[in-house]
């Protein structure tokens, strides 16, 4: 005579144990997942900056070496801001101007140009930056999320530049005048009136070439 075999389900205690184990595993994995995501966003931000650098270099070929259009910032209508003159197709908010870590930045851009470069008359290929090498001169950096600015002007550094977008260890990403991208985890601090983005006096003659400059952001 065959005996019926009844299926045995989980008891409440067993179910709670399973849930507890799953919770522990999730808690162990979350830091690694967050770290991997932060790493991916940091790398993507660097890739975006490299693409911006390529477009600025193409712009400079057509404009006698000037690094970017000056004076076309937040005070202008969107269709006349500097990205429109650099990116193809012409658009004021190309995706490469967004850092994936920067959530809803003002005016849809995460990066800010170093306006000292235009004010000092610096071009691609210029030399003599008050002792700095071309690899030391910042062309583009990460801006504070809440500010509209497209250019980092005199006096803007303390509150316009985001120093630690990717954390204390990585700092923020920067595009340099030789078009390499790197992170600075310990940015230079402002000492007195010294701006760490200022290239200082450059070679004689560059300031006499008539680049139209204004202080718009």
RODOBA-237925 format. One line per field, with one value per residue: x, y, z of N, C-alpha, C in turn; residue number from 0; residue in three letters. Coordinates in steps of 0.1 Angstrom, whole numbers. Atoms other than C-alpha are relative to their C-alpha. Layout:
BEGIN
n.u X,... .
n.v Y,... .
n.w Z,... .
ca.u X,... .
ca.v Y,... .
ca.w Z,... .
c.u X,... .
c.v Y,... .
c.w Z,... .
kenu NUM,... .
rovo Ala,... .
This chain:
BEGIN
n.u 9,-8,3,-1,-11,4,-11,-2,-4,-9,6,-3,-13,-9,2,-7,-15,-3,1,-11,-12,1,-3,-14,-7,2,-8,-14,-2,4,-12,-7,8,-1,-14,-1,8,-7,-11,5,4,-13,-6,9,-3,-13,2,8,-10,-9,8,1,-13,-1,8,-7,-11,5,4,-12,-6,7,-1,-14,-6,7,4,14,7,1,11,12,4,14,7,5,10,-6,-5,-12,-10,-12,0,6,-10,-10,5,8,8,0,9,-5,-1,-4,-1,-13,-2,6,-7,10,2,6,15,8,-8,6,-2,-4,-14,-8,-14,-2,-12,-9,0,-14,-7,4,-5,-15,-3,-6,5,-7,-14,-7,-10,-4,11,-5,-7,8,-1,13,8,5,10,13,9,14,1,14,6,10,12,10,-3,2,-12,-7,-14,-5,-6,-7,8,11,-5,4,14,4,-7,3,-13,1,12,-1,-4,-12,-12,-2,2,8,-7,-4,-6,-11,-3,-5,12,1,9,-5,7,-8,6,-4,-2,-7,9,-2,-9,1,7,-6,10,-8,3,-6,-13,-10,-4,-5,-10,4,7,12,10,2,6,13,11,11,2,8,0,13,-3 .
n.v -12,-13,-11,-14,-8,-15,-9,-8,-13,-6,-5,-15,-2,3,-11,-12,2,-3,-15,-6,3,-8,-14,-1,0,-13,-10,2,-3,-14,-9,3,-5,-14,-3,3,-10,-12,2,-2,-14,-8,3,-6,-14,-3,2,-12,-11,3,-3,-15,-4,2,-10,-13,0,-3,-14,-9,1,-10,-14,-5,5,-3,12,0,-13,-7,-9,5,8,1,-12,1,10,14,2,-7,4,5,14,0,-3,10,14,3,-11,-11,2,-7,9,13,9,1,-10,5,11,9,-1,-13,2,-12,-13,-13,-3,12,3,3,-4,-14,-3,-9,-12,-6,4,-10,-14,-1,2,13,8,13,-2,-11,4,-10,-3,-4,12,12,7,1,11,-5,-10,6,-5,2,8,2,-11,2,3,-10,-12,0,-4,8,-4,-3,-13,-4,0,10,13,6,5,5,12,12,6,14,6,15,5,-6,6,-3,-14,-3,1,-12,1,-9,-7,9,9,12,-1,6,-4,-6,3,-10,-12,-11,-9,-14,-7,-14,-3,9,10,11,2,-11,4,-10,-7,9,-6,-13,0,7,-8,-11,5,-5,9,-7,6,-7,7,8,13 .
n.w 0,2,-10,6,-5,-1,2,-12,3,-10,-13,-2,-4,11,9,-6,2,14,2,-6,8,12,-5,-3,13,6,-7,4,14,3,1,12,11,0,4,15,7,-1,9,14,2,1,13,11,0,7,14,5,0,11,12,0,5,15,7,-2,9,13,1,1,13,9,-6,-3,-12,-13,-6,-1,2,-12,-3,5,-11,-4,3,14,3,2,14,3,-9,7,6,14,10,-1,2,12,4,-10,-11,-11,-11,5,-11,-5,-10,-13,-7,-5,-14,-3,1,4,-1,5,15,7,3,-12,2,1,7,-7,7,0,12,10,-5,1,14,2,11,0,5,-7,-10,-9,-9,-13,-6,2,12,7,-7,-13,2,1,10,-3,-12,-4,-7,-10,6,-1,7,14,7,11,-1,-13,1,-12,-13,0,-4,-13,-1,13,4,-9,-2,-4,5,0,-13,-6,6,15,2,12,12,6,13,1,13,9,2,-8,-11,-12,-12,-11,-13,-10,8,-7,-6,3,-10,2,13,11,6,5,14,8,7,-2,12,10,9,6,14,1,-5,9,13,2,-3,-7,-13,-10,-12,-1,-5 .
ca.u 0,15,17,10,40,31,53,69,72,95,88,87,120,137,122,135,170,170,159,186,213,201,202,238,249,233,250,283,278,264,298,314,286,287,325,322,295,316,346,326,312,347,360,330,336,372,361,336,364,387,359,354,392,391,363,382,412,392,377,413,424,397,404,442,449,425,414,377,351,353,325,297,284,252,243,236,207,212,217,246,266,301,293,272,303,324,302,288,259,256,240,243,240,258,258,296,293,276,295,274,280,267,229,208,236,225,221,228,265,291,323,337,364,395,389,425,436,416,425,462,460,470,466,473,510,518,547,560,534,552,572,543,545,517,508,501,478,441,418,386,375,343,320,299,265,244,262,254,289,306,339,360,368,390,377,354,377,366,329,327,352,341,372,359,332,345,353,382,406,400,390,378,387,406,414,448,462,480,446,454,428,437,423,436,429,445,439,460,444,439,467,459,449,467,443,456,440,458,486,504,521,528,553,554,532,504,484,485,465,432,411,377,372,344,336,303,301 .
ca.v 0,34,61,97,119,155,183,202,240,265,273,309,305,291,319,346,330,331,367,375,358,377,410,403,395,427,447,432,438,474,491,473,482,518,518,503,528,557,544,542,577,591,574,586,621,620,606,635,660,644,648,685,689,675,698,728,718,717,751,765,753,776,805,810,789,805,779,788,815,842,861,838,826,824,860,851,833,795,796,820,804,791,754,763,776,745,714,699,698,732,728,747,716,687,655,656,687,667,648,617,624,660,657,684,711,747,754,718,718,705,720,755,771,788,824,834,817,842,872,864,858,822,800,763,762,792,789,808,806,822,790,766,739,734,702,723,748,740,746,732,720,710,737,739,724,754,780,790,800,789,807,808,845,864,859,830,802,797,791,783,754,720,706,672,660,624,622,632,607,614,651,664,660,686,691,706,728,699,681,654,648,641,642,664,650,678,710,740,764,801,820,856,869,841,821,786,786,818,812,844,867,849,856,891,899,876,902,926,904,919,891,905,898,907,896,877,844 .
ca.w 0,-11,15,5,9,20,7,35,31,48,84,95,112,81,60,84,82,44,44,69,48,17,37,48,12,-1,26,16,-21,-20,-12,-41,-65,-54,-59,-94,-104,-91,-110,-142,-138,-132,-163,-184,-172,-183,-217,-221,-213,-239,-265,-255,-260,-295,-305,-290,-310,-342,-334,-329,-363,-379,-355,-356,-326,-301,-277,-275,-282,-255,-238,-249,-215,-195,-202,-238,-253,-255,-293,-290,-262,-269,-273,-304,-321,-311,-314,-346,-350,-333,-299,-267,-244,-260,-238,-235,-214,-186,-160,-150,-114,-116,-110,-128,-132,-138,-176,-185,-183,-158,-171,-170,-192,-177,-188,-178,-210,-232,-209,-211,-249,-247,-278,-284,-289,-267,-243,-213,-186,-158,-151,-158,-184,-210,-191,-160,-176,-170,-200,-186,-152,-133,-121,-90,-98,-88,-108,-144,-154,-186,-178,-147,-144,-119,-84,-94,-82,-46,-53,-91,-93,-79,-63,-52,-75,-76,-39,-16,-31,-68,-65,-99,-135,-155,-192,-197,-225,-240,-241,-216,-189,-153,-118,-90,-56,-38,-58,-50,-26,-32,-13,-9,-44,-63,-85,-91,-126,-137,-162,-153,-178,-211,-239,-252,-282,-275,-256,-286,-311,-304,-290,-280,-243,-219,-184,-191,-174 .
c.u 9,-5,1,11,-4,12,2,6,10,-8,3,14,10,-1,7,15,4,0,12,13,0,4,15,8,-2,8,15,3,-2,13,8,-7,1,14,2,-7,8,12,-4,-4,12,6,-8,2,13,-1,-8,10,9,-8,-2,14,2,-8,6,12,-4,-4,13,6,-7,1,14,5,-7,-7,-16,-6,-1,-13,-14,-6,-15,-8,-5,-11,6,7,12,11,11,-1,-6,10,11,-5,-8,-8,-1,-11,6,2,3,2,14,4,-6,9,-12,-2,-7,-15,-6,8,-7,4,6,14,8,14,1,14,9,1,14,7,-3,5,15,4,7,-7,6,13,8,9,3,-11,5,6,-8,3,-14,-8,-5,-11,-14,-8,-14,0,-15,-5,-9,-14,-10,3,-2,12,5,15,4,8,8,-9,-10,5,-6,-14,-5,6,-4,13,-1,-12,0,6,14,12,3,-1,-9,9,3,5,11,3,6,-10,0,-10,5,-8,10,-7,3,3,7,-10,3,8,0,-8,5,-11,8,-3,7,13,11,3,6,10,-5,-6,-13,-12,-4,-8,-15,-12,-11,-4,-11,-1,-13,4,-6 .
c.v 12,10,13,7,15,8,9,14,6,4,15,3,-1,12,13,-2,3,15,7,-2,9,15,2,1,13,11,-1,5,15,9,-2,5,15,4,-1,11,13,0,2,14,9,-2,7,15,4,-2,12,12,-1,4,15,5,-1,10,14,1,3,14,9,0,10,14,3,-4,4,-12,-2,14,7,7,-5,-10,1,13,1,-10,-13,-2,8,-2,-7,-14,0,2,-11,-13,-1,-13,11,-2,6,-10,-14,-10,-1,11,-3,-10,-9,1,13,-1,14,13,12,1,-12,-2,-1,6,16,3,9,13,8,-2,11,14,2,-2,-13,-8,-14,2,11,-6,12,5,2,-12,-13,-7,-1,-11,4,10,-6,8,-1,-8,-2,11,-5,-2,11,12,-1,1,-9,3,3,13,3,1,-11,-13,-6,-6,-6,-14,-11,-8,-15,-7,-15,-5,6,-6,3,15,2,-2,13,-3,11,5,-9,-11,-13,3,-7,5,6,-3,10,14,11,10,14,6,14,3,-9,-10,-12,-3,11,-4,10,6,-11,8,13,-1,-6,9,12,-5,3,-9,7,-8,8,-9,-8,-14,-11 .
c.w 0,11,-7,7,-1,-2,12,-4,10,12,1,4,-11,-10,5,-2,-14,-3,7,-7,-12,4,2,-13,-7,6,-4,-14,-3,-1,-13,-13,-1,-5,-15,-8,1,-9,-15,-3,-1,-13,-11,0,-7,-15,-6,-1,-12,-13,-2,-5,-15,-7,2,-9,-14,-2,-2,-14,-9,6,5,13,13,5,1,-2,13,2,-5,11,3,-2,-14,-2,-3,-14,-3,10,-6,-5,-14,-11,0,-5,-13,2,11,10,12,12,-5,12,6,10,13,6,6,15,4,-3,-3,2,-6,-15,-7,-4,13,0,-2,-6,9,-8,1,-13,-11,5,-2,-15,-4,-12,2,-7,7,11,10,9,14,8,-1,-13,-6,6,14,-1,-2,-11,4,13,3,8,11,-6,-1,-8,-15,-9,-10,1,15,-1,13,12,1,7,12,0,-14,-3,10,2,3,-5,1,13,4,-7,-14,-2,-12,-12,-7,-14,-1,-14,-10,-4,7,11,12,12,10,13,11,-7,8,6,-4,12,-3,-13,-11,-4,-6,-15,-9,-5,2,-13,-10,-9,-6,-14,0,5,-10,-13,-1,2,8,13,7,13,2,5,-9 .
kenu 0,1,2,3,4,5,6,7,8,9,10,11,12,13,14,15,16,17,18,19,20,21,22,23,24,25,26,27,28,29,30,31,32,33,34,35,36,37,38,39,40,41,42,43,44,45,46,47,48,49,50,51,52,53,54,55,56,57,58,59,60,61,62,63,64,65,66,67,68,69,70,71,72,73,74,75,76,77,78,79,80,81,82,83,84,85,86,87,88,89,90,91,92,93,94,95,96,97,98,99,100,101,102,103,104,105,106,107,108,109,110,111,112,113,114,115,116,117,118,119,120,121,122,123,124,125,126,127,128,129,130,131,132,133,134,135,136,137,138,139,140,141,142,143,144,145,146,147,148,149,150,151,152,153,154,155,156,157,158,159,160,161,162,163,164,165,166,167,168,169,170,171,172,173,174,175,176,177,178,179,180,181,182,183,184,185,186,187,188,189,190,191,192,193,194,195,196,197,198,199,200,201,202,203,204,205,206,207,208,209,210,211,212,213,214,215,216 .
rovo Unk,Unk,Unk,Unk,Unk,Unk,Unk,Unk,Unk,Unk,Unk,Unk,Unk,Unk,Unk,Unk,Unk,Unk,Unk,Unk,Unk,Unk,Unk,Unk,Unk,Unk,Unk,Unk,Unk,Unk,Unk,Unk,Unk,Unk,Unk,Unk,Unk,Unk,Unk,Unk,Unk,Unk,Unk,Unk,Unk,Unk,Unk,Unk,Unk,Unk,Unk,Unk,Unk,Unk,Unk,Unk,Unk,Unk,Unk,Unk,Unk,Unk,Unk,Unk,Unk,Unk,Unk,Unk,Unk,Unk,Unk,Unk,Unk,Unk,Unk,Unk,Unk,Unk,Unk,Unk,Unk,Unk,Unk,Unk,Unk,Unk,Unk,Unk,Unk,Unk,Unk,Unk,Unk,Unk,Unk,Unk,Unk,Unk,Unk,Unk,Unk,Unk,Unk,Unk,Unk,Unk,Unk,Unk,Unk,Unk,Unk,Unk,Unk,Unk,Unk,Unk,Unk,Unk,Unk,Unk,Unk,Unk,Unk,Unk,Unk,Unk,Unk,Unk,Unk,Unk,Unk,Unk,Unk,Unk,Unk,Unk,Unk,Unk,Unk,Unk,Unk,Unk,Unk,Unk,Unk,Unk,Unk,Unk,Unk,Unk,Unk,Unk,Unk,Unk,Unk,Unk,Unk,Unk,Unk,Unk,Unk,Unk,Unk,Unk,Unk,Unk,Unk,Unk,Unk,Unk,Unk,Unk,Unk,Unk,Unk,Unk,Unk,Unk,Unk,Unk,Unk,Unk,Unk,Unk,Unk,Unk,Unk,Unk,Unk,Unk,Unk,Unk,Unk,Unk,Unk,Unk,Unk,Unk,Unk,Unk,Unk,Unk,Unk,Unk,Unk,Unk,Unk,Unk,Unk,Unk,Unk,Unk,Unk,Unk,Unk,Unk,Unk .
